[in-house]
Amino acid sequence: MPSRPLRKPLAAARNLQPRIAALGGALALGIAAILFAQAGEAAQGLFSRIVTAYPLAPIALTPAIFVVVTWATRQHWPAARGSGIPQVMAAAEAPDHPVMAPLLSMRTALAKVAGTLAMLLGGASVGREGPTVQLSAAIMVAVHKALRVPVGAGVIIAGGAAGVAAAFNTPLAGVAFAIEELASAFEQRLALLVMLAVMTAGLVSLGLSGDYIYFGAMSQHVPIVPAMVAALGCGVAGGLAGGAFARALSGFGHIDHGWIGALRARPVALAAGLGLIVAVVGVATQGLAPGGLAWGTGYGTTRGLLSGADTSLWFGPAKFVTSLATALSGAPGGIFAPSLSVGAGLGQLVGTLFPPDYSGAVAMLGMIAYFAGVTRAPLTAVIIVMEMTADRAMILPLFAAALVADQVSAAICPEKLYHALSHPFRAPETAH
C-alpha cells in the first residue's frame, strides 16, 4: 500500500490518464483522417483517368468491384458494411457488451477504409465521412485500451465526433453531430471529452492540410424574402426526396419476403446488379459534365454549383440513383458527401424558378434541405454547411430549409435513418 505522501500524485496521475488517452487518440485519428482523405482523392483520380482512357470500362469495372467488395465484406468483415455511423451508435449504447467488440476493432476499421477506397476506385457514389467516423471511434478505443483506460460511451462518441470534425474540417459540426446523433444523453462530462477530442483533431487537420474550407468560401447576397421562399421550396423538396431515400434504404434492410426478400437472399448477385446500374447511369451522363455526373462523391460539381456555375439538370437525379444503388449494396462507404451532392443538384432544379444570380444560394439551400431530409439532423446540417462554405449571411434561410425538410421527411420515414440502420448491429437487449 503506497504511503500517504504518494497517494495524491498517484491519484493525480490516474485522473490525468483519461485526458492523455483522449488527446493521443484525437491526434492519431486526425492524422488517419487526413491520410484517408488523400487516399480517397487518389482513388477517385485513378478512376477518372481510367474512364478518360476507356469510356466504357465502368460497365465491367464497377459491377466487378461491387461484387468483390460486397462478398469480401460479408464473408470476412460484416461489421464494416455500410456507412459506419450506425456501428458507432450501436457500440455507444452498449460499450461493454462482447457483441460490440468487432464494430470498433482496428481490423474492422482497416477493412472499412480499404472497402471504401475500392468502391471509389470503381466509381461508386460513396463518401468517406461515415467510414471516417467508424475509423476514428476505433482508433480512440484502441488508444484507450492500450493505455488501460476504461472505454465507455463517452470515449466512442468523442471519437466519432472528432472524425466528423477531421473529415470536413468542421469542429462545430463535430460537436453538433455528437449531441444530435451519437449521444442520447449529453452530459457535461461527455461534452468536455467531445470538445477536447474535436479540438485536437481539428488542430491536426489544420496543421496538415492548412486552413481550408471544404467547398470554398461562399458569399451569397439574396434578399431575405426570396431567400425564405426558396428555403421553403427547397425544404419541401429536400424533405420529400431525402425522406424517400431514407425510407427506401431503411425499409430494404427489414423486408425478408417477396421480390425484395429474394434479392436480399442473393447479396452478391444484388451487388452486381446495383453496380451495373451505377455504371450505366454514369456512362449515360458522362458527357454532360467534365468527369461525369454520377461518379464518386460529386465534390467538384457540387462546389461549382455553389459558386454559381452551371451544369446539367440531370446531376441531382443521376446522383440520387447512383447513391441509392450504392447504399443498397451494403458495401462500405458513407452517404454524407453524396447526400450533399444530391442536395446541391436538387437546389439547382428549384433554382430554375429564381433569377440566375440566386443559383448558388438556392443550391446551398437544396444541399442543406436534402441532407437534413436524409439524416433528420437539422442542427448538424446547418452547422456543417455553414462551416463548409463560410457563409453566415444565409443562416436564417438555412435553418428554415433544414427544419422544414426535417418535418416533411419525418412524415415519410418516421425513424431516423442512422438509428434504423443501427438495429442489426445492436446488442440483443438494446435492439428495439
C-alpha positions in Angstrom: 0.0 0.0 0.0 1.6 3.4 -1.0 2.5 5.8 1.7 0.2 8.8 2.3 2.6 11.3 0.6 2.5 9.2 -2.6 -1.3 8.8 -2.7 -2.0 12.3 -4.1 0.5 12.1 -7.0 -0.8 8.6 -7.9 -4.4 9.8 -7.8 -3.5 12.8 -10.0 -1.8 10.5 -12.5 -4.8 8.3 -12.7 -7.1 11.3 -13.2 -4.7 12.6 -16.0 -4.6 9.3 -17.8 -8.0 9.6 -19.5 -7.2 13.0 -20.8 -3.8 11.7 -22.2 -5.7 8.9 -23.9 -8.2 11.3 -25.4 -5.5 13.6 -26.7 -3.5 10.7 -28.0 -6.5 9.2 -29.7 -7.5 12.5 -31.2 -4.0 13.1 -32.6 -3.9 9.7 -34.1 -7.4 9.8 -35.7 -6.7 13.3 -37.0 -3.7 12.0 -38.9 -5.6 8.9 -40.1 -8.5 11.1 -41.4 -6.1 13.2 -43.5 -4.4 10.2 -44.9 -7.7 8.6 -45.7 -8.9 11.7 -47.4 -5.8 11.9 -49.6 -6.1 8.2 -50.5 -9.8 8.8 -51.4 -8.8 11.6 -53.7 -6.2 9.4 -55.3 -8.7 6.6 -55.8 -11.2 8.9 -57.5 -8.4 10.4 -59.6 -7.3 7.0 -60.8 -10.9 6.1 -61.7 -11.3 9.3 -63.7 -8.1 8.6 -65.7 -9.4 5.1 -66.4 -12.7 6.5 -67.7 -11.0 9.1 -69.8 -8.9 6.5 -71.5 -11.6 3.8 -71.7 -15.1 5.4 -71.5 -16.9 2.1 -71.4 -14.6 0.5 -68.8 -17.1 1.1 -65.9 -19.6 -1.3 -67.5 -17.3 -4.1 -66.4 -15.2 -2.5 -63.7 -17.9 -1.0 -61.5 -20.0 -4.2 -61.1 -16.9 -6.3 -60.6 -15.7 -4.1 -57.7 -19.2 -4.0 -56.2 -19.2 -7.8 -56.2 -15.7 -8.3 -54.8 -16.1 -5.7 -52.1 -19.6 -6.9 -51.1 -18.6 -10.5 -51.0 -15.4 -9.9 -49.0 -17.2 -7.6 -46.5 -19.9 -10.1 -45.9 -17.6 -13.1 -45.6 -14.8 -11.6 -43.5 -15.7 -8.2 -42.1 -19.5 -7.9 -41.7 -19.2 -5.1 -39.2 -17.5 -3.0 -41.9 -20.5 -2.8 -44.2 -22.4 0.3 -44.9 -21.8 3.8 -43.6 -20.1 3.3 -40.3 -22.1 5.7 -38.3 -24.8 3.1 -37.3 -22.0 0.9 -35.9 -20.7 3.7 -33.7 -24.2 4.5 -32.5 -24.8 0.8 -31.6 -21.5 0.5 -29.9 -22.1 3.6 -27.8 -25.3 2.1 -26.5 -23.6 -1.0 -25.0 -19.8 -0.4 -25.0 -19.1 -3.3 -22.6 -21.2 -5.9 -24.5 -19.0 -8.5 -26.2 -21.1 -8.3 -29.3 -19.9 -4.7 -29.8 -16.2 -5.5 -29.9 -16.0 -6.2 -33.7 -17.8 -3.0 -34.5 -14.9 -0.8 -33.4 -11.9 -3.1 -33.8 -9.0 -1.9 -35.8 -9.4 -4.9 -38.1 -12.9 -3.8 -39.0 -11.8 -0.1 -39.3 -9.0 -1.0 -41.8 -11.4 -3.2 -43.7 -13.8 -0.2 -43.9 -11.1 2.0 -45.2 -9.9 -0.5 -47.8 -13.5 -1.2 -48.9 -14.4 2.5 -49.3 -11.3 3.2 -51.3 -12.0 0.2 -53.5 -15.6 1.5 -54.1 -14.3 4.9 -55.0 -11.9 3.3 -57.4 -14.9 1.7 -59.0 -16.8 5.0 -59.4 -19.4 4.2 -56.6 -21.3 7.1 -55.2 -19.9 6.9 -51.7 -18.3 9.3 -49.2 -15.5 8.8 -46.8 -17.1 10.7 -43.9 -19.2 7.9 -42.4 -16.3 5.5 -42.6 -14.0 8.2 -41.0 -16.4 8.3 -38.1 -16.1 4.5 -37.6 -12.3 4.6 -38.1 -11.9 7.5 -35.7 -14.0 5.8 -33.0 -12.0 2.6 -33.4 -8.7 4.5 -33.0 -9.9 6.3 -29.9 -11.0 2.9 -28.4 -7.7 1.3 -29.3 -5.6 4.1 -27.7 -7.7 3.9 -24.5 -7.3 0.2 -24.3 -3.5 0.5 -24.9 -3.3 2.9 -22.0 -5.6 0.8 -19.9 -8.2 3.5 -19.6 -11.8 2.2 -19.4 -13.8 2.6 -22.6 -17.3 4.0 -22.1 -19.9 5.5 -24.3 -18.2 8.9 -24.0 -15.0 7.6 -25.5 -16.8 6.2 -28.5 -18.9 9.3 -29.0 -15.9 11.6 -28.7 -14.0 9.5 -31.3 -16.9 9.6 -33.7 -17.4 13.4 -33.3 -13.8 14.1 -33.8 -14.0 12.0 -37.0 -16.7 14.3 -38.4 -14.6 17.4 -37.5 -11.5 15.9 -39.1 -13.2 14.7 -42.2 -14.9 18.0 -43.1 -12.6 20.5 -41.1 -15.8 21.4 -39.3 -15.2 21.4 -35.5 -18.6 22.8 -34.6 -20.4 20.2 -36.7 -18.5 17.5 -34.9 -19.9 18.7 -31.5 -23.4 19.1 -33.0 -23.3 15.6 -34.5 -22.3 14.2 -31.1 -25.3 15.9 -29.5 -27.9 15.2 -32.2 -27.0 11.8 -33.5 -24.4 9.8 -31.5 -25.5 10.6 -27.9 -28.9 10.2 -26.5 -27.9 11.8 -23.2 -25.3 14.5 -23.5 -23.8 15.1 -20.0 -21.4 17.9 -19.0 -18.5 15.5 -18.6 -19.1 14.0 -22.0 -19.3 17.5 -23.5 -15.8 18.3 -22.3 -14.4 15.0 -23.6 -16.1 15.6 -27.0 -14.8 19.2 -27.3 -11.2 18.1 -26.3 -11.2 15.4 -28.9 -12.8 17.6 -31.6 -10.4 20.5 -30.9 -7.3 18.2 -31.1 -8.4 16.5 -34.3 -9.2 19.9 -35.8 -5.8 21.2 -34.9 -4.2 18.2 -36.5 -6.2 18.7 -39.7 -5.4 22.4 -39.7 -1.7 21.7 -39.3 -1.5 19.0 -42.0 -4.0 20.4 -44.6 -4.0 24.1 -43.8 -6.9 26.4 -43.1 -9.1 25.2 -45.9 -12.9 25.5 -46.4 -14.4 22.3 -47.7 -16.4 23.8 -50.5 -14.6 27.1 -50.6 -15.8 30.4 -49.2 -19.2 31.4 -50.5 -20.8 34.8 -50.1 -24.5 34.8 -51.2 -26.4 38.1 -51.4 -30.0 37.3 -51.7 -32.8 39.5 -50.2 -34.5 37.8 -47.3 -38.0 37.4 -48.8 -36.9 35.4 -51.9 -34.3 33.6 -49.8 -37.1 32.4 -47.4 -39.4 31.5 -50.3 -36.5 29.4 -51.8 -35.8 27.9 -48.3 -39.4 26.7 -48.0 -39.4 25.3 -51.6 -36.1 23.5 -51.0 -37.2 22.4 -47.6 -40.3 20.6 -49.0 -38.4 19.2 -52.0 -35.4 18.1 -49.8 -37.7 16.6 -47.2 -39.6 14.6 -49.8 -36.5 13.3 -51.7 -34.4 12.8 -48.5 -37.3 11.0 -46.8 -37.8 8.8 -49.8 -34.1 7.9 -49.8 -34.1 7.1 -46.1 -37.4 5.1 -46.3 -36.0 3.1 -49.2 -32.7 2.4 -47.6 -34.0 1.6 -44.1 -37.0 -0.4 -45.4 -35.0 -2.5 -47.7 -33.0 -3.9 -44.8 -36.1 -5.1 -43.0 -38.1 -6.8 -45.7 -37.5 -10.6 -46.0 -40.4 -11.6 -48.3 -41.5 -11.0 -51.9 -39.1 -9.9 -54.6 -37.1 -7.7 -52.1 -36.5 -10.7 -49.9 -35.5 -12.7 -52.9 -32.9 -10.1 -53.8 -31.6 -9.8 -50.3 -31.1 -13.6 -50.2 -28.6 -13.2 -53.1 -26.4 -10.3 -51.9 -23.5 -10.9 -54.3 -25.9 -11.0 -57.4 -27.7 -8.0 -56.0 -24.4 -6.1 -55.7 -23.6 -7.0 -59.3 -26.9 -5.6 -60.5 -26.6 -2.4 -58.4 -23.1 -1.9 -59.7 -24.3 -2.2 -63.2 -27.0 0.4 -62.5 -24.3 2.8 -61.2 -22.1 2.0 -64.3 -24.9 2.6 -66.8 -26.1 5.8 -65.2 -22.5 7.0 -65.0 -21.7 6.2 -68.6 -25.0 7.7 -69.8 -24.3 11.0 -68.1 -20.6 11.0 -68.7 -20.6 13.6 -71.5 -22.9 16.1 -69.6 -20.1 17.4 -67.4 -16.3 17.1 -67.0 -15.6 13.9 -65.2 -19.2 12.8 -65.4 -22.2 13.5 -63.2 -22.7 10.3 -61.2 -19.3 9.0 -60.2 -17.7 9.3 -56.7 -18.5 11.9 -54.1 -19.6 14.6 -56.6 -17.5 17.1 -54.8 -16.2 19.0 -57.9 -19.7 19.5 -59.4 -21.2 20.5 -56.1 -18.5 23.1 -55.5 -19.2 24.5 -58.9 -23.0 24.7 -58.3 -22.4 26.6 -55.0 -20.2 29.1 -56.8 -22.9 29.8 -59.4 -21.5 27.6 -62.2 -23.9 25.8 -64.5 -24.1 22.0 -65.1 -26.7 19.6 -66.4 -30.0 19.5 -64.6 -29.6 15.7 -64.6 -26.9 16.0 -61.9 -29.3 15.7 -58.9 -31.4 12.8 -60.3 -28.4 10.9 -61.5 -26.6 11.3 -58.2 -29.7 10.2 -56.3 -30.0 7.0 -58.3 -26.3 6.1 -58.0 -26.2 7.0 -54.3 -29.2 4.9 -53.5 -27.9 1.9 -55.6 -24.5 2.1 -53.9 -26.0 2.3 -50.4 -28.4 -0.6 -51.1 -25.4 -2.8 -52.0 -24.3 -2.8 -48.3 -20.7 -2.2 -49.4 -18.5 0.0 -47.2 -19.0 3.7 -47.9 -20.7 6.8 -46.5 -23.7 8.8 -47.6 -22.7 12.2 -46.2 -20.9 13.5 -49.3 -23.2 12.0 -51.9 -26.2 13.5 -50.0 -24.7 16.9 -50.1 -24.2 16.5 -53.9 -27.7 15.3 -54.5 -29.0 18.2 -52.4 -27.0 20.7 -54.5 -28.5 19.2 -57.6 -31.9 19.4 -56.1 -31.3 23.1 -55.3 -30.2 23.6 -58.9 -33.6 22.3 -60.1 -35.5 24.6 -57.6 -33.2 27.4 -58.6 -34.6 27.4 -62.2 -37.6 29.2 -60.7 -35.5 32.1 -59.4 -33.2 34.7 -61.1 -29.8 33.2 -62.2 -28.0 35.4 -59.7 -29.5 33.3 -56.9 -28.4 30.0 -58.3 -25.5 29.4 -55.8 -27.6 30.3 -52.8 -30.5 28.1 -53.8 -28.1 25.2 -54.5 -26.9 25.6 -50.9 -30.4 25.6 -49.6 -31.1 22.4 -51.6 -28.0 20.9 -50.2 -28.9 21.5 -46.6 -32.6 20.5 -47.1 -31.8 17.2 -48.7 -29.1 16.4 -46.2 -31.5 17.2 -43.3 -34.1 15.1 -45.0 -31.9 12.1 -45.2 -30.3 12.3 -41.7 -33.1 14.1 -39.8 -30.3 16.1 -38.0 -31.2 19.7 -38.9 -28.8 21.3 -36.4 -25.9 19.3 -37.7 -27.0 20.1 -41.3 -27.0 23.8 -40.7 -23.7 23.9 -38.9 -21.9 21.6 -41.3 -23.0 23.5 -44.4 -22.2 26.9 -42.8 -18.7 25.7 -41.8 -18.1 24.1 -45.2 -19.0 27.3 -47.1 -18.0 30.0 -44.5 -21.3 31.7 -45.4 -23.1 33.2 -42.4 -25.3 35.6 -44.4 -27.7 32.7 -45.2 -28.1 31.4 -41.7 -31.9 32.1 -41.3 -32.9 30.6 -44.7 -30.6 27.6 -43.9 -32.4 27.0 -40.6 -35.7 27.3 -42.3 -34.9 24.9 -45.1 -33.4 22.3 -42.6 -36.4 22.5 -40.2 -39.0 22.2 -43.0 -37.1 19.3 -44.6 -36.9 17.5 -41.2 -40.6 17.7 -40.7 -41.5 16.6 -44.2 -39.0 13.8 -44.1 -40.4 12.6 -40.7 -43.8 12.1 -42.3 -42.3 9.8 -44.9 -39.8 8.0 -42.7 -40.6 8.4 -39.0 -37.5 6.7 -37.7 -34.2 8.4 -38.2 -32.1 6.7 -40.9 -28.9 6.1 -38.9 -31.0 4.8 -36.0 -32.8 2.4 -38.3 -29.5 1.2 -39.8 -28.0 0.6 -36.4 -30.6 -2.1 -35.4 -28.7 -5.0 -36.9 -25.5 -4.0 -35.1 -27.0 -3.6 -31.6 -26.7 -6.0 -28.7 -29.9 -8.1 -28.4 -31.0 -6.5 -25.2 -30.7 -2.9 -26.6 -32.3 -3.6 -30.0 -35.8 -2.4 -30.4 
